[in-house]
Amino acid sequence: MNEERDLLREEEEIDVVTVVDDEGREHDFELFTVLEVEGKEYAVLYPLDEEEDEEEAEAIILRIESDEDGEETLVDIEDEEEWNRVVAAWEEIISDEDDEEEK
């Protein structure tokens, strides 16, 4: 099964983002899409870790910022109002996709 997953990843040519958690462990994520909400960009990421069941995997959303060298970095969204706006935008996209699939 893991070999099948690896082959699918290669065929789809997905963008992989590595995120380091608070404990220094690296986790790989698929960059699913980038949302723009009120002039800021947000990365929607799905885990690629082998332990995750693809059906149960939940997206994480991080804000994209540029550091002093112009490199893009991903940061947590700490403001609750900002988080709610971004989640609403993401849920609208998912809802629109579900509506199209039903047609």
N, C-alpha and C positions, 0 to 999 in steps of 0.2 A: 504494500500500500504506500509506503513512504517513497519508493521508487516511482510509482505512478504520480504522486504529488510533485516530485522533483521534475519529472518530465513535463507535466502540465505547466509548471512555473516557467520552464525553459521555452516552451512553445508560445506561451502568452506574452513573453518578454515584459514582465511586470517590473515596476520600479520598486526596489527594496530599500527601506529606510531602517537603519539600526539605531535603536534608542537605548541609552544606558539608564538603568533605574537608580534609585537612591542607594542601593547596596552595591553598585558598580557592575551589575550583571547586564550583559548585552541581550537585547531582544530584537528580532527581525520582524518588520511589518511590511505589508504591501501598501504602497501609496495608492489608495483607491481613487481619490479625487481631491481637488483643491477647491474650497468654497471661498467666495468673497462676500463678506458681510460688513456693511458700513465702511468700506474702504480698506479693510484688513483681510488678510488671507489666512485660511485655516486648512491644515492637512487632515484628511480623514484616512485613518490607518487601520488595517486589519492585521491581527497577529498571524505570523507564519510559523510560530514555535510548534514543534512536533507534538507537544502535549495537548495542544488546543484541538478540540473537535470543531471542524470547520462550520458545522451547522450551529454550534452554540457560541462561536466566537463573536465578540462584540467589538464594534469599531471604537477607536479612541480618536479624539479630536484635539489637536494642538495648534496654537497660533504660530504662524511663520513670521519670524522677525529677522532682521539683519544685524549682525554684530558690528563692532567698530571696523573690522576688516572687510565688511561687505559680504561676509559669508552668511548664508541662511541658516538659522537655528530654529529649533522647535521648542516652544515653551508652554507650560501648563496655563490654562485659562483659570485665573483665580477669582475674577470678578463674577459674581453670580448673575448679574444682569447681562453681561457679555455672554456668559455661558448659555443662558436661556435663549438669547437671540440666535446664537450659532446652532444650537440644538433644534430650534424651530425651523431654521433654514434647511438643515439636514433632513429633518422629518418631512418637510415639504417635498424635497427631492425624492425621497424614498416613496412617499405617497403617490407622486406623479408617475414614478416608474411602475408601481403596482397597478395604477389605473391603466397604463398603457398595456401591460401584460394581460389584463383582463379582456381587452378589446379583441 
